[in-house]
């Protein structure tokens, strides 16, 4: 349990070190491409979530059996 808390408390030094390591691994030209792909993924995810929310909010329209429809028309 104590280990889980350690991962949630990154300071600015740790974040800076991680950023520098990423810069060294991927280089300055590759990082914008990676961020662009990440942004597209996040946008797609948000669109999917909003689409599902719209589907859930729609009222469920149950179709009446044919016999009930005929009775309603008369």
For each residue, the residues with C-beta under 8 A, 3 or more apart:
1: 4 5
2: 5 6
3: 6 7
4: 1 7 8
5: 1 2 8 9
6: 2 3 9
7: 3 4 10
8: 4 5
9: 5 6
10: 7 14 15
11: 14 15
12: 15 16
13: 16 17
14: 10 11 17 18
15: 10 11 12 18 19
16: 12 13 19 20
17: 13 14 20 21
18: 14 15 21 22
19: 15 16 22 23
20: 16 17 23 24
21: 17 18 24 25
22: 18 19 25 26 31
23: 19 20 26 27 28 31
24: 20 21 27
25: 21 22
26: 22 23 30 31 34
27: 23 24 30 31
28: 23 31
29: 32 33
30: 26 27 33 34
31: 22 23 26 27 28 34 35
32: 29 35 36
33: 29 30 36 37
34: 26 30 31 37 38
35: 31 32 38 39
36: 32 33 39 40
37: 33 34 40 41
38: 34 35 41 42
39: 35 36 42 43
40: 36 37 43 44
41: 37 38 44 45
42: 38 39 45 46
43: 39 40 46 47
44: 40 41 47 48
45: 41 42 48 49
46: 42 43 49 50
47: 43 44 50 51
48: 44 45 51 52
49: 45 46 52 53
50: 46 47 53 54
51: 47 48 54 55
52: 48 49 55 56
53: 49 50 56 57
54: 50 51 57 58
55: 51 52 58
56: 52 53
57: 53 54
58: 54 55
59:
60:
61:
62:
63:
64: 68 69 72
65: 68 69
66: 69 70
67: 70 71
68: 64 65 71 72
69: 64 65 66 72 73
70: 66 67 73 74
71: 67 68 74
72: 64 68 69
73: 69 70
74: 70 71
